[in-house]
């Protein structure tokens, strides 16, 4: 087996901390790949026993002869790593309590067989000792599996474990993150963007995940609570019920509505000071007829299910009240001052990017924005119309500048870019025409909820188009694109592999909210040895298992930079 580290690709973890723990324990499916390759070369191998020791699967009762066969089979799996320079150091550490066994491993590694003396030494062991040796071997195999982990976006939101996941990522030896729109939203909030802060708080309330804010990052919502009870005490908040409503400690629904209105006002301010964003239609409060209780969009009019807006000035809809300013400014100081949040965001900047490529793969979370003619779409950054790779690079630079100047008052435009990446129509992380947050809260007619999508997504099966994007973004038309962002409907037969293997979408639905859509508990893609594996992740009897969807020969070899 090659000592070159394998590559692991996952996306859209969305705060699923317990799932990440299980993936890490099973080396993201690499143990499954090791077994696949071993059994293909050794068809008579006791696969049930190997799966028992390496993957913790249940094994039926055995007699003594089975234990001998299982031990030698586990030794063969271990010896597939013998060319790895870490083989003997790991062996010395793992077998410290039974160093005599290293002599047997040594002989087996050199000759490929056990002499009579060593076979007798193993035969003299009782079943419990052989079982323990198998477990030591499993530990050694897990230690010897080396990989570089590529997280193709969206660690944050929907689940409560984002901070836990980032704690684990920080200590892994080789990690690369391509930021998703949810990640950039938190990074913008940590940079001091008021609109990003309001959106983060709203999403935490919506998803019932305030523990990430309050427990993990020490950000108090007491100020928002007091404000909402004061200004929204008699307000209609039926549309803002949250999963936190089981607790009577805080007025969650009122807090949810209060921060949503603050968010819409702050977004309107961004749109007004950045006309190049071309998002005037998303200054949603300007489209309300407060006397008729209606909302207009693209010539269509809909009734609002809630017309109670106690803090909106109908003549200046983007103006925050003094109390709202106090709430959002206090939250900003907490976001900037949260040591753990800043530590995690520092890690994302140090180990991530919007785009990464090598001579085989090009990684980005959402899409390469294109126009109706499938040509890269231009967006103006600092008075320059940019597209394709240049746009990715310029947007990333603005994010980095915003974070480096988070304590300055002169970075408003820079932090506005973080918000645009979250929801802008030409954002490579969003990939839709608009984000209809307001409409989903206030309008029952689902026709107003439609967001549209960039033409990139409908062209993903066009091999020539995908190769043109690969050439634009990486300089190599044969580079394989790897995206997340859009849950793959596996249960309906939708393929994650597109354009004859030139693109993989690997969002398999780690988040609970998407599992009914995908029919899976996630997806993992591996480059291991000379193969590319695609696994559907499933949960069975409280254990994670990997079901192979695809096996393809790998071509070029390269390290993602």
Beta strands, then each sheet from edge to edge (+ up, - down):
strand 1: 6-10
strand 2: 147-151
strand 3: 175-178
strand 4: 288-289
strand 5: 294-297
strand 6: 300-303
strand 7: 352-353
strand 8: 356-357
strand 9: 361-363
strand 10: 379-381
strand 11: 384-386
strand 12: 480-483
strand 13: 497-498
strand 14: 503-505
strand 15: 523-528
strand 16: 531-540
strand 17: 543-553
sheet 1: 7+ 3+ 2+ 1+ 15- 16+ 17-
sheet 2: 4+ 5- 6+
sheet 3: 8+ 9- 12- 14- 13+
sheet 4: 10+ 11-
end
